[in-house]
């Protein structure tokens, strides 16, 4: 019998975030935040071998600093997915405004009992459709 060491964070956070981003196991995934290393290890355990965490990249901690770095690091066609813990629900609107200021458009989101996530792409990757 094989015991799984799946973390609660992996069960509750990774699945919806990977689904929002539309990641395959060949995509590069960068995880930031307090549980970044834990989530990175869980992603790697699940076969996402190109997962990395900002905690081991030598950049200073902090939400805005991490977001600025990730925005610069993200490829033009990349997807940014941000998880907000349930006790920080009021931060959701601030996050949306922060992403929009950085040139992103919110594409989708998901709400779970353990938090919520939003996905965003660069504005230039989502041209506004003109009415005919």
C-alpha positions in Angstrom: 0.0 0.0 0.0 1.3 3.4 -0.9 0.6 6.4 1.3 0.0 9.7 -0.3 1.6 12.7 1.3 -0.7 15.2 -0.3 -0.8 18.4 1.6 -4.1 20.1 2.5 -2.9 23.1 0.6 -2.2 20.9 -2.4 -5.7 19.5 -2.3 -7.5 22.8 -1.9 -5.3 25.3 -3.7 -3.3 23.6 -6.4 -6.2 22.0 -8.3 -8.2 25.1 -8.8 -5.2 27.3 -9.6 -3.8 24.9 -12.2 -7.3 24.6 -13.7 -7.6 28.4 -13.9 -4.2 28.8 -15.5 -4.7 25.9 -17.9 -1.3 24.5 -17.1 0.2 21.4 -18.5 3.0 19.5 -16.9 5.4 21.1 -19.4 4.6 24.7 -18.4 6.8 26.8 -16.2 5.0 27.6 -12.9 6.3 30.1 -10.3 4.7 30.0 -6.9 4.9 33.0 -4.5 3.7 33.5 -1.0 4.0 32.0 2.5 3.4 28.5 1.3 5.3 28.9 -1.9 7.9 26.2 -1.3 5.3 23.7 0.1 3.2 24.3 -3.0 6.2 24.1 -5.4 7.2 20.7 -3.9 3.6 19.4 -4.2 3.5 20.5 -7.8 6.7 18.8 -8.5 5.4 15.6 -6.8 2.5 15.8 -9.1 4.7 15.9 -12.2 5.0 19.7 -12.8 8.8 19.5 -12.8 9.3 23.1 -14.0 7.6 24.5 -10.9 9.7 27.0 -8.8 9.1 29.2 -5.8 10.0 32.8 -5.3 11.2 32.0 -1.8 14.3 30.4 -3.3 15.0 32.9 -6.1 16.8 35.6 -4.0 14.1 38.3 -4.3 12.8 40.2 -1.3 9.5 39.1 0.3 6.3 41.2 0.2 3.1 41.0 -1.8 3.7 44.1 -3.9 7.4 43.3 -4.5 6.6 39.7 -5.5 3.8 40.8 -7.7 6.0 43.4 -9.5 8.7 40.8 -10.0 6.2 38.2 -11.3 4.7 40.7 -13.7 8.2 41.4 -15.2 9.1 37.7 -15.2 5.8 36.5 -16.9 6.0 35.8 -20.6 3.7 37.9 -22.8 1.3 35.0 -23.2 1.6 33.8 -19.6 -1.3 33.6 -17.1 -1.0 35.0 -13.6 -3.2 33.2 -11.0 -3.4 34.7 -7.5 -4.9 32.9 -4.5 -6.5 34.9 -1.7 -7.0 33.2 1.7 -10.6 33.4 3.1 -9.6 35.6 6.0 -8.2 38.1 3.5 -11.3 38.4 1.4 -11.2 42.2 1.5 -7.9 42.0 -0.3 -9.6 40.6 -3.3 -10.7 44.0 -4.7 -7.4 45.6 -3.9 -5.7 42.7 -5.8 -7.9 43.2 -8.8 -7.2 46.9 -8.9 -3.4 46.2 -8.5 -3.5 43.8 -11.4 -5.4 46.3 -13.6 -2.9 49.0 -12.8 -0.1 46.7 -14.0 -1.8 46.2 -17.3 -3.7 42.9 -16.7 -7.3 41.9 -17.4 -9.0 39.5 -15.0 -10.2 36.5 -17.1 -11.7 34.3 -14.5 -11.9 33.3 -10.9 -13.0 30.6 -8.5 -14.3 30.6 -5.0 -13.7 27.8 -2.5 -14.3 27.5 1.2 -10.6 27.8 1.7 -10.2 31.0 -0.4 -10.6 32.3 -3.9 -8.4 32.7 -6.9 -8.3 35.0 -9.9 -6.6 34.5 -13.2 -5.3 37.4 -15.4 -3.5 38.0 -18.7 -1.7 41.0 -20.0 -4.1 43.5 -21.5 -2.5 43.4 -24.9 -3.1 39.6 -25.1 -6.9 40.3 -24.8 -7.7 42.8 -27.6 -11.1 44.4 -27.2 -13.5 43.0 -29.8 -15.1 45.7 -32.0 -18.7 45.5 -32.8 -19.5 44.9 -36.5 
